[in-house]
Amino acid sequence: MELSVFEIFKTLQGESSFQGIPTVFIRLAGCPLNCSWCDTKHVREAEGKLISIDEIMKTVPLMGTPVVEVTGGEPLAQKNCKVLLKRLNDQGLTVLLETSGAFPLDNVDSRTHIIMDVKPPSSGEAQSLLKSNFDLLGTNDEVKFPVANREDFDYALFIIRTYEKRLWKVVFTPVEPEMEPSILAQWVLKEGPPHGRFQLQLHKILGIP
Ligand code: SF4
């Protein structure tokens, strides 16, 4: 059983409540979406290298950290991704999944920490979000809102109001250079939900992958 992999590497987790923790990233190739400000276009358009799940399972434990994130591209666009998530969890690792929310989250191993990156109007892909995915989020899961302008922030507030009971962890992050971080920080402070977290992408600040 194989997956099309763009790269496997270790770095500091740049986002989410795991920010700053050394993490192995399994970056799967390809994504059918086309966000206007996609910062991984090279991954979205790549074919990747076919690697068996068995081989991935041998590689990850050698990288010296028990935290692993499966990302993309859009990882759930590959049907074997859910098998990989189960295998990683069975290994006792702390498993994160970063997804756009455009693919069903059903049958994602319940031990997985889902980070659902909700694409706002400025991405041109807001319509891709599967709203039914909100019903599948648990207390360990996070919803991240990239924000490029005021319309995006208002959209995020609308989603938060609508799915309030399913959102335990909420992160706002500026799309740069379109969004000035200090302005978004003020919006979050004044209008964001009590549990909303403002966050800059640590890996970009540090200039690391
Ligand atoms: S979902 Fe992610 S990888 Fe796909 S186009 Fe949007 S930003 Fe890029």
Residues whose N, C-alpha, C, O or C-beta is under 5 A from the ligand:
A	BS01	SF4	C31 L33 N34 C35 C38 D39 T40 R44 G72 G73 E74 S100
